[in-house]
């Protein structure tokens, strides 16, 4: 849908909304019979009051739903009265503005409630009022360059026909010819779907769904980059994007919260809902200034710094209110008077029936709540069972440490976690304990050794029992000095343990080795091979009766 050209080039005062006596028809929302009847009764009551007091009553065709309360166009003097936060410019900046003259600005002529150019060629909207406030505080004189659509505004900016774009997102593509101010209006992004769609916690989890966007948005570039799993459909406008979701031609759209609320309300898309938010996708709206005017950007930034949250919120609220325009319709007035008594009687009968219906509905609601509670209990029990299964799957039942299944699925973490050290341990003499004193005594020895490991490997460590008498520990952010400290901790813990346990069947003898690497490309197999070689070298020293030499680590390049 091609947008119409909105007026001729105008001065900066065109950025303020004029009071217009325009009347526009709007469709009423659907309601249930009870709401219809109650509304007519109330309408009839106030009609009777109007007849007595002479108040005017609006006919249905003259109720205007408008996100923009109309005001007289602000003059420069009026701007100064409401703007007491004048920016102090340097002499160089003031001289620059004096030489620059009026600054030409382009906006999106059809992006309500942010900005638009109305039928009289006057710019209005949240961004329009904010930009006007910024300009008045900095002394920048703006001149509107009217365009037929946003694509023409972007084209004018690239060609130098306008020096400023009033409201847009910063993207790598736009960085090619623009420098951007600091954000002056932020709006969280939300996902819009039909009412029956499930809540969306992560866009990356969707598969085969179609996301529709209006053309020319900065969001498209980021979505295509971050979520290649989505099919992207581009349409000509915000309203068409919402309509595509409403009619099931697309699954969802992502828009700002303000735009979503405005479009759903103004267009009557009541089958749509907000189904989630997208983290890190807050719309940080800025002004874009042609790259050869960086000082203009800096001056505008000074004005942005004066905006308070209260001022921004007040201006935003002014553009999302509902305006009711009244006009006398005597024909409607007399018709309402004639049918008021009949409607009131029928309404009372309906109210009686609705009371009975509400009783039944309340009972059904209680039954539904009970079923919901039972389902929630089942879900909690299932989640608990799944957690227990995961513990059994990845943990050794004897020691509570991780097991080989966990090791096989382990992925060495990112570069920030290096260097990584992998320790290998062998519990010497376990077979002799099992053969001489029984496997029950051997199990006690294994658990005692596991307890020693947990005493020393406290931070950034995963301890794994990989076999009957073999253990492995993966420690992140572990350089050679820390690895040596952990080795000494294990040796000291073993010595202290053996002093307290004189029973030969409970004495612990450990052979150990460890490998260190700062290379993210090092695999677990390489770690295990090198640390295993060091461990068996230590075991060989023990067999020769050499116990006073500490095991040494090896670096993997």
MARPA-775728 format. One line per field, with one value per residue (C-alpha): residue in one letter; x, y, z. Coordinates in Angstrom, 2 decimals. Example, Ala and Ser with C-alpha at 12.3 -4.5 7.8 and 13.67 -1.06 7.14 Angstrom:
type <- [A  S]
c1 <- [12.30  13.67]
c2 <- [-4.50  -1.06]
c3 <- [7.80  7.14]
***
This chain:
type <- [X  X  X  X  X  X  X  X  X  X  X  X  X  X  X  X  X  X  X  X  X  X  X  X  X  X  X  X  X  X  X  X  X  X  X  X  X  X  X  X  X  X  X  X  X  X  X  X  X  X  X  X  X  X  X  X  X  X  X  X  X  X  X  X  X  X  X  X  X  X  X  X  X  X  X  X  X  X  X  X  X  X  X  X  X  X  X  X  X  X  X  X  X  X  X  X  X  X  X  X  X  X  X  X  X  X  X  X  X  X  X  X  X  X  X  X  X  X  X  X  X  X  X  X  X  X  X  X  X  X  X  X  X  X  X  X  X  X  X  X  X  X  X  X  X  X  X  X  X  X  X  X  X  X  X  X  X  X  X  X  X  X  X  X  X  X  X  X  X  X  X  X  X  X  X  X  X  X  X  X  X  X  X  X  X  X  X  X  X  X  X  X  X  X  X  X  X  X  X  X  X  X  X  X  X  X  X  X  X  X  X  X  X  X  X  X  X  X  X  X  X  X  X  X  X  X  X  X  X  X  X  X  X  X  X  X  X  X  X  X  X  X  X  X  X  X  X  X  X  X  X  X  X  X  X  X  X  X  X  X  X  X  X  X  X  X  X  X  X  X  X  X  X  X  X  X  X  X  X  X  X  X  X  X  X  X  X  X  X  X  X  X  X  X  X  X  X  X  X  X  X  X  X  X  X  X  X  X  X  X  X  X  X  X  X  X  X  X  X  X  X  X  X  X  X  X  X  X  X  X  X  X  X  X  X  X  X  X  X  X  X  X  X  X  X  X  X  X  X  X  X  X  X  X  X  X  X  X  X  X  X  X  X  X  X  X  X  X  X  X  X  X  X  X  X  X  X  X  X  X  X  X  X  X  X  X  X  X  X  X  X  X  X  X  X  X  X  X  X  X  X  X  X  X  X  X  X  X  X  X  X  X  X  X  X  X  X  X  X  X  X  X  X  X  X  X  X  X  X  X  X  X  X  X  X  X  X  X  X  X  X  X  X  X  X  X  X  X  X  X  X  X  X  X  X  X  X  X  X  X  X  X  X  X  X  X  X  X  X  X  X  X  X  X  X  X  X  X  X  X  X  X  X  X  X  X  X  X  X  X  X  X  X  X  X  X  X  X  X  X  X  X  X  X  X  X  X  X  X  X  X  X  X  X  X  X  X  X  X  X  X  X  X  X  X  X  X  X  X  X  X  X  X  X  X  X  X  X  X  X  X  X  X  X  X  X  X  X  X  X  X  X  X  X  X  X  X]
c1 <- [0.00  1.64  1.46  0.23  2.51  1.78  1.96  4.69  7.95  7.21  8.99  9.89  6.58  5.04  6.41  3.61  0.07  -2.73  -6.22  -8.37  -12.19  -11.81  -14.35  -13.45  -15.63  -14.30  -15.60  -16.74  -15.30  -17.38  -19.07  -21.33  -25.05  -24.80  -22.33  -24.48  -27.61  -25.90  -24.31  -27.60  -29.29  -26.53  -26.66  -30.40  -30.01  -27.52  -29.70  -32.57  -30.22  -29.08  -32.63  -33.22  -29.93  -29.26  -25.98  -24.79  -24.54  -22.23  -23.69  -21.88  -20.53  -18.88  -16.93  -13.29  -10.70  -7.47  -4.03  -3.20  -4.99  -5.11  -3.41  -2.74  0.59  3.25  5.07  8.74  7.65  5.46  8.31  10.52  7.86  7.78  11.50  13.51  16.51  18.39  21.68  24.80  26.68  30.31  31.21  32.31  29.03  26.93  28.94  28.47  24.68  24.56  26.45  24.49  21.05  17.85  18.54  16.47  14.84  13.00  10.66  8.49  5.25  3.12  4.46  1.87  2.11  5.86  5.70  3.55  2.55  -1.17  -3.58  -2.65  1.06  1.80  4.19  2.98  3.79  5.84  9.19  8.08  7.35  10.58  12.68  10.92  11.84  15.46  15.72  14.21  16.68  19.69  18.63  18.63  16.20  14.60  12.88  10.65  11.20  7.97  8.19  5.63  7.08  10.02  12.02  11.95  13.13  16.10  16.87  16.79  19.17  21.67  21.48  21.99  18.53  17.94  20.60  18.71  16.41  14.13  13.65  15.42  17.54  21.29  22.41  25.69  24.05  22.94  26.38  27.64  26.33  25.01  26.35  23.89  22.89  22.45  19.05  16.29  13.35  13.53  10.82  11.01  10.37  7.54  6.38  2.83  0.94  -2.61  -4.27  -3.94  -0.15  2.05  4.23  7.61  10.56  13.26  12.96  15.79  13.55  11.04  11.25  9.48  7.52  7.07  7.86  6.42  7.96  7.14  9.66  12.52  12.93  16.26  14.90  15.00  18.78  19.26  16.60  18.07  21.49  20.47  17.60  18.24  15.73  12.83  11.22  11.09  8.22  8.36  5.17  4.48  3.26  2.79  -0.96  -0.44  2.09  -0.45  -3.18  -1.02  -0.73  -4.45  -5.41  -2.87  -0.77  2.16  2.85  4.21  5.71  8.15  7.41  7.93  5.54  4.15  3.55  1.96  -0.44  -1.36  -1.94  -3.92  -6.16  -6.60  -7.07  -9.20  -6.87  -8.36  -7.44  -3.76  -1.69  1.79  3.44  6.87  9.80  13.13  16.11  18.60  16.17  15.07  14.32  16.82  15.58  18.03  18.38  20.57  22.77  24.62  28.23  29.72  27.92  29.32  29.11  25.36  25.10  27.08  24.81  21.68  23.21  23.41  19.69  18.94  20.84  18.32  15.29  13.88  12.00  8.94  8.98  9.36  6.55  4.23  4.71  4.24  1.01  -0.40  -0.20  -1.79  -4.90  -8.38  -10.14  -13.93  -15.27  -18.84  -21.41  -25.18  -27.24  -30.90  -32.19  -30.28  -31.39  -35.09  -34.70  -32.91  -35.64  -38.36  -36.74  -35.14  -38.00  -38.27  -34.51  -34.35  -37.03  -35.34  -32.05  -33.35  -34.52  -31.10  -29.37  -31.46  -30.43  -26.82  -26.85  -27.91  -25.27  -22.59  -23.45  -22.88  -19.72  -18.36  -18.88  -17.14  -14.28  -13.78  -13.73  -11.20  -9.00  -9.03  -8.01  -5.26  -3.91  -3.81  -2.00  0.52  1.15  1.74  4.15  6.12  6.32  7.52  10.16  11.38  11.58  13.49  15.95  16.51  17.06  19.65  21.46  21.50  22.61  25.58  26.71  28.56  26.24  29.03  30.82  28.31  30.98  30.39  30.72  32.12  28.79  29.22  32.83  31.79  29.33  31.63  32.60  35.67  34.52  35.30  38.62  37.92  38.19  41.78  44.26  42.68  44.35  43.28  44.39  44.46  44.51  44.92  44.07  47.06  46.46  42.67  42.72  44.71  42.21  39.29  41.00  42.16  39.44  36.49  34.79  32.84  36.12  37.31  34.18  34.91  38.43  37.06  34.57  37.28  39.49  36.56  36.07  39.74  39.30  36.25  38.22  40.85  38.94  36.46  36.25  35.91  36.42  34.55  35.62  34.87  35.22  36.14  36.82  37.08  40.24  40.71  39.59  39.86  39.48  38.96  39.87  39.28  41.26  44.04  47.62  50.73  51.06  47.49  47.91  50.96  49.01  46.19  48.70  50.23  46.75  45.97  49.30  48.82  45.21  46.33  49.10  46.71  44.15  46.65  47.84  44.26  43.60  46.25  44.17  46.12  42.90  42.01  45.42  45.28  48.09  47.55  49.46  48.76  49.64  48.31  48.43  47.95  46.95  46.13  45.11  41.31  41.93  43.25  40.85  39.89  41.60  44.90  44.48  43.82  46.73  49.27  48.00  47.82  51.48  52.44  50.31  51.95  55.38  54.38  53.06  56.37  58.25  55.96  56.69  60.38  59.71  60.18  57.52  59.32  59.26  56.18  54.31  54.85  52.49  53.14  52.15  50.30  51.16]
c2 <- [0.00  3.18  6.05  9.41  12.40  14.49  18.18  20.57  21.51  23.41  25.24  23.80  24.92  22.17  19.82  20.82  19.52  21.91  21.87  20.44  20.05  16.83  14.06  10.50  7.45  4.44  0.96  -0.02  -3.09  -6.22  -6.93  -9.47  -8.99  -7.98  -5.20  -4.01  -3.83  -2.21  0.33  1.24  1.63  3.96  5.80  6.22  7.57  10.21  10.98  11.86  14.01  15.69  16.50  18.22  20.04  20.75  18.74  17.57  13.88  12.34  10.03  6.71  7.89  10.88  9.12  9.39  7.02  8.96  8.39  12.07  14.72  17.77  20.98  24.34  24.54  25.76  28.94  29.58  31.84  29.10  26.64  28.91  29.16  25.37  24.86  26.30  24.03  25.99  24.41  26.52  26.34  27.18  30.13  27.73  25.82  28.99  30.29  26.91  27.07  30.66  29.68  26.47  28.10  26.03  22.29  20.15  17.15  14.13  11.85  8.81  10.41  7.44  5.90  6.84  7.29  8.01  10.43  11.25  14.14  14.78  15.88  19.55  18.85  19.18  16.77  15.23  12.35  11.34  11.74  14.99  16.58  15.29  16.53  19.88  20.13  19.18  21.72  24.52  23.93  23.90  26.74  24.50  25.71  22.78  22.79  19.83  18.13  16.26  12.82  10.25  7.34  6.26  4.91  8.37  9.88  7.47  8.26  12.01  11.52  9.56  12.20  15.08  16.58  16.41  16.63  14.89  11.86  12.36  8.83  5.62  2.74  2.65  -0.22  -1.05  -0.20  3.26  3.87  4.15  7.71  8.79  9.60  9.00  10.89  9.24  7.48  9.86  7.43  3.74  1.17  -2.57  -5.01  -7.53  -10.52  -10.34  -13.54  -14.75  -15.43  -19.21  -19.17  -20.46  -18.12  -17.60  -17.63  -17.82  -17.00  -19.43  -22.32  -21.72  -23.73  -23.16  -20.13  -16.95  -13.53  -10.53  -7.04  -3.71  -2.65  -0.30  -1.19  -1.54  -4.62  -6.69  -6.54  -7.76  -10.50  -11.98  -12.04  -13.41  -15.76  -17.55  -20.21  -17.84  -17.19  -13.40  -11.78  -8.05  -6.02  -2.36  -1.11  -1.72  -2.28  -4.86  -6.72  -6.99  -7.98  -10.81  -12.27  -11.70  -13.62  -16.42  -15.52  -15.12  -16.57  -13.53  -10.07  -8.19  -4.54  -1.99  -2.09  1.39  0.51  -2.82  -1.29  1.54  -0.66  -3.38  -0.75  1.56  -1.19  -3.48  -6.50  -8.04  -11.62  -10.73  -10.82  -10.08  -13.53  -12.61  -10.22  -10.42  -9.79  -7.17  -5.94  -2.73  -0.09  2.68  5.44  8.16  10.98  10.30  13.16  13.14  12.17  15.47  17.38  15.79  19.08  19.20  15.71  16.88  19.90  17.73  15.38  18.27  18.83  15.11  15.17  17.70  15.45  14.02  10.70  12.62  14.83  11.83  9.95  12.96  13.43  9.70  9.64  12.54  10.45  7.24  8.71  8.15  11.26  11.46  14.24  15.24  16.51  16.89  14.28  15.10  12.16  9.73  11.65  11.17  7.53  6.73  8.43  6.40  3.02  3.65  2.19  -0.94  -1.50  -1.02  -3.69  -6.17  -5.41  -6.32  -9.68  -10.30  -9.37  -12.00  -14.66  -13.60  -13.98  -17.59  -18.08  -16.58  -19.05  -21.96  -20.32  -19.90  -23.62  -24.58  -22.23  -23.95  -27.33  -26.04  -24.67  -28.07  -29.79  -27.19  -27.84  -31.57  -30.99  -28.71  -31.38  -33.93  -31.58  -30.95  -34.70  -35.32  -32.61  -34.06  -37.54  -36.21  -34.44  -37.68  -39.55  -36.97  -37.42  -41.20  -40.84  -38.53  -39.44  -42.39  -44.11  -45.11  -41.75  -39.19  -37.85  -37.45  -40.65  -41.60  -40.81  -37.21  -37.21  -38.48  -35.56  -32.97  -30.07  -28.04  -24.52  -21.29  -19.55  -17.35  -20.47  -21.30  -22.38  -25.76  -28.47  -32.13  -34.36  -38.19  -40.29  -44.01  -45.58  -47.86  -51.28  -51.33  -54.80  -56.20  -54.67  -56.21  -59.60  -59.61  -57.73  -57.91  -55.49  -53.81  -52.64  -51.61  -49.49  -47.72  -46.96  -45.55  -43.28  -42.05  -41.14  -39.30  -37.27  -36.20  -34.97  -32.87  -31.25  -29.89  -29.37  -26.72  -24.02  -24.37  -28.13  -31.25  -34.49  -37.70  -41.37  -42.91  -46.48  -48.75  -47.16  -44.22  -40.64  -37.49  -33.80  -30.98  -27.55  -24.31  -21.08  -23.21  -22.18  -24.11  -22.50  -23.37  -26.89  -27.42  -26.08  -28.55  -31.40  -30.47  -30.21  -33.79  -35.10  -33.35  -34.57  -38.17  -37.90  -36.50  -39.19  -42.04  -40.77  -41.09  -44.49  -47.05  -49.98  -51.33  -51.94  -48.23  -46.68  -44.58  -44.49  -42.30  -42.03  -38.79  -36.82  -33.70  -31.81  -28.08  -26.29  -22.71  -23.75  -23.93  -26.49  -29.08  -32.05  -34.07  -37.08  -35.15  -34.01  -37.57  -39.03  -36.56  -36.65  -40.46  -40.61  -38.44  -40.57  -43.82  -42.25  -41.41  -44.98  -46.38  -44.28  -45.65  -49.23  -48.44  -47.15  -43.49  -41.37  -38.13  -36.78  -34.78  -35.57  -32.98  -31.56  -31.22  -28.38  -29.17  -26.65]
c3 <- [0.00  -1.21  1.26  0.00  -0.13  2.95  2.16  1.08  2.76  5.95  8.74  12.11  13.64  11.53  14.15  16.52  16.27  15.22  16.63  13.86  13.75  11.77  12.25  11.48  11.83  13.69  14.19  17.66  19.32  19.59  22.88  24.47  24.77  28.41  27.63  24.73  26.84  29.80  27.49  25.86  29.25  30.42  27.09  27.46  30.97  29.91  26.89  29.21  31.25  28.05  27.10  30.43  30.75  27.09  26.99  23.59  22.70  20.15  17.56  16.93  13.62  15.25  18.01  16.99  18.34  18.02  19.52  19.14  21.22  18.93  20.01  18.43  16.64  19.03  18.17  18.98  21.86  23.29  22.96  25.03  27.74  28.32  27.83  30.68  30.19  27.56  26.47  26.78  23.49  22.99  20.84  18.10  18.24  18.11  15.17  13.45  13.86  12.65  9.51  8.99  8.92  8.92  9.20  6.82  8.52  7.10  9.03  8.32  7.11  8.20  11.43  14.01  17.00  16.65  13.74  10.76  8.49  8.69  5.97  6.51  5.98  9.72  11.44  14.70  17.03  20.06  18.28  16.65  20.01  21.55  18.61  18.86  22.54  21.82  19.01  21.07  23.89  21.58  19.30  16.21  13.55  11.72  8.35  7.42  4.05  3.30  1.70  0.54  2.51  4.68  1.76  0.18  3.48  3.57  -0.07  0.61  3.52  1.41  -1.34  1.14  0.59  4.34  7.02  9.85  10.13  13.13  14.49  13.57  14.84  14.34  12.08  10.29  6.97  8.10  9.63  6.06  5.69  9.10  12.53  15.35  18.46  21.80  22.20  23.23  23.30  24.24  23.77  24.59  21.76  22.06  20.04  18.67  17.85  17.68  21.03  20.75  20.16  23.00  25.03  23.33  25.72  23.02  19.31  18.59  19.72  16.89  13.70  10.41  11.63  9.59  11.09  9.24  9.35  7.68  5.07  5.87  9.57  11.35  13.10  9.90  9.66  13.25  13.06  9.88  11.56  14.97  14.07  10.75  11.86  11.06  7.68  7.16  5.26  4.38  3.85  3.17  6.55  10.29  9.87  7.12  9.29  12.12  9.67  8.28  11.79  12.46  9.28  9.86  6.81  9.21  12.65  14.47  14.25  16.48  17.17  19.92  22.88  22.08  18.42  19.34  21.84  19.46  16.40  18.20  19.79  16.83  14.22  16.41  16.26  19.40  18.42  18.87  22.05  23.34  23.49  24.86  24.73  22.93  25.25  24.05  21.39  23.05  20.44  21.20  18.88  17.85  15.37  12.36  11.11  7.81  8.47  7.30  10.11  13.33  15.25  14.62  16.14  19.20  19.70  19.47  22.04  24.48  24.05  24.49  27.79  29.17  28.64  31.87  32.10  33.24  30.14  27.84  29.58  29.49  25.74  25.13  27.13  25.12  21.95  23.12  24.80  23.35  22.16  22.04  19.84  20.58  18.16  18.51  16.64  17.30  15.28  17.45  20.53  19.78  18.76  22.00  24.01  22.25  22.79  26.17  28.27  26.11  26.13  29.89  30.42  28.08  29.72  33.14  31.80  30.30  33.53  35.33  32.84  33.04  36.82  36.40  33.76  36.01  38.76  36.37  35.07  38.60  39.27  36.04  36.88  40.22  38.50  35.99  38.77  40.46  37.23  36.75  40.23  39.53  36.23  37.95  40.57  37.80  36.04  39.25  39.92  36.37  36.57  39.87  38.34  35.33  37.64  39.55  36.28  35.20  38.51  38.05  34.44  35.03  38.57  40.04  42.54  44.92  45.30  44.04  41.64  37.92  35.86  32.45  30.74  31.91  30.65  27.20  26.83  28.33  26.09  26.98  27.71  25.95  25.58  28.63  30.86  29.82  30.90  31.71  33.80  33.73  36.63  36.46  39.65  40.24  43.61  44.13  45.66  45.31  43.76  46.68  49.16  47.25  47.06  50.69  52.59  50.23  47.85  50.65  52.18  48.72  48.25  51.56  50.32  47.03  48.87  51.24  48.27  46.61  49.79  49.66  46.09  46.99  49.83  47.41  44.14  45.27  42.59  38.80  38.98  37.77  39.50  37.57  38.45  35.11  36.26  39.26  40.69  38.29  38.79  36.68  37.56  35.02  36.43  34.48  34.89  36.32  35.54  36.47  39.93  40.87  39.48  41.69  44.69  44.01  43.68  47.05  48.60  47.53  48.85  52.19  52.47  51.80  54.42  57.05  56.25  56.54  59.94  61.21  59.58  60.57  59.26  56.28  54.37  54.57  53.75  50.58  48.03  44.98  41.73  39.91  36.82  35.19  31.90  31.33  28.14  27.17  23.67  23.09  20.35  22.81  23.00  26.04  24.48  24.33  27.93  29.11  27.16  28.56  32.15  31.98  30.92  33.90  36.25  35.19  35.56  39.15  39.65  38.39  40.96  43.69  42.62  43.00  46.51  45.60  47.36  48.16  44.60  43.69  40.49  37.81  35.22  31.50  29.17  25.95  23.25]
***
